[in-house]
Amino acid sequence: MENNNGRLTGNSGVPVDDDQNSLTAGDPGPILMQDIHLLEKLAHFDRERIPERVVHAKGAGAHGYFEVTADVTQYTCAEFLSEVGKRTDVFVRFSTVGGEKGSADAERDPRGFAIKFYTKDGNYDLVGNNTPVFFIRDPLKFPDFIHTQKRHPATNLKDPDMFWDFLSLTPESVHQVTILFSDRGTPRTYRHMNGYSSHTFQWYNADGEIYWVQYHFKTEQGIENLTREEADVLKGTDPDHATRDLFDAIEAGDYPSWRLEMQIMTPEQAADYRFDPFDITKVWPHGDFPPITIGRMVLNRNPESYFAEVEQAAFSPGNFVPGIGPSPDKLLQGRLFSYHDTHRHRLGPNYHLLPINAPKTALVRNYQRDGLMSSGPVAGGAPNYYPNSFEGPAPDASAAPPPVSVSGWASRKPYSHPNDDFVQAGALYRDVMNDEERARLVGNIVAHLSGALERIQLAQTALFYKADPEYGLGVAEGLGLDKQRVIELATSSQ
């Protein structure tokens, strides 16, 4: 085999020019479908585990409803949000992200918070987490990130070097890392945590006016978290505690509920906002965009079959309804492809026909036929092509979203927004946490990071120092690192 001089290549052996930035139309995007490297990387990643989900493998779910409590028709023409008091059936799946199906509910890990709205215009999926930010902002990095959160390819063990090596080389992750190792890193139960869209989405009204929005589902049970010590006990004594808690609460009639609050931004505000509104590693400070309450979600029915309803539930951020659409968020753009793709791999090309995934109040009429596990209505001799002259279903131009302008040269561009990756993580540490919370944050990080190589400890601690000097030096002290080396490493790379 000839030496390729250490060059990274795709599966066909063609050299890769950039493995950190997706191919976009202008800056920041959107991403172009001609980015074959991104599609190849995501498609391969989606097929690396069978039959369980690649991520969010272990979860729990329940049925319920969403009720509109405030008029939002000035912002969106979505039918299920069209009037105060309107109720829509939902199915919600909670999950841990990195662990296998047999992992413990008390692991320090983000929690998935996915909602399927069964609307009259078809199913709308909101696929979020219990944190308002994420580790990375470009989908090209996602397979690599998840590999580091899984098991070592040789030992099949969790590996702190893998975990922290990637994060220490990815400065944009420091905000989410700070949240993950804070008190919020291990919710006590699924009922006692918030859910966030994390991504920015587009709303548009009947006049075609566009707004950028973020969703915040605030638990009405109150926030409750586990300490590191409590979580360690539960992992051994009751690894399914959160799954059991959700089922038992609903079975007893103690129905969990969440209040939906929205942050809303106009395109004019987004154009010159101090943070990139489409960067998933950043939040919109509430002082700039105060959340408004628009609805309430209640879960009041347990699944009858875990496999049929929870395990086979398939959510996709690409399932939109008129009135709601995507934003230029790069990570979201990658997810729009990846979720449908991984469901087709895991459940088959007709996964959308399974009862839990099929629309309840909308009629599906299209020209897709056959395929593995086809279980839809028999179409007989009706046309399976379009256009046709036999009165088959036709497109409805009124369902089109407003046009969005894109421009720029197609190339791989690194993130260019002027605000750095450390501002919000530092503010979270200094201004939001109290002394006790800061101490627990540092203790949680030290307990985990201590298993990594010293050079990786130094690199990661330098990122914490950049967010806030006290933060970095506290971690350095806990790890027994030379503080001066941390300072030099942090300041030399600024």
Secondary structure, DSSP 8 states (H G I E B T S, - for coil): ----TT--B-TTS-B-S-SSS-EEESSS--B-TT-HHHHHHHHHHHTSS-SS-SSS-SEEEEEEEEEE-S--TTT---GGGSSTT-EEEEEEEEEESSS-TTS-TTSSS-EEEEEEEEETTEEEEEEEESSS--S-S-GGGHHHHHHHHSB-TTT-SB-HHHHHHHHHT-GGGHHHHHHHTSGGGSBSSSTTS-EE--S-EEEE-TT--EEEEEEEEEESS---B--HHHHHHHHHH-TTHHHHHHHHHHHTT---EEEEEEEEE-HHHHHT-SS-TT-TT----TTTS--EEEEEEEEEE--S-IIIIIIS----TT---TTEE--S-HHHHHHHHHHHHHHHHHH-TTGGGSTTTS-SSS----S----TT--S---TTS-SSSS-SS------GGG--------S-EEE-----SS-SSHHHHHIIIIIS-HHHHHHHHHHHHHHHTTS-HHHHHHHHHHHHHH-HHHHHHHHHHHT--HHHHHHHHHHT-
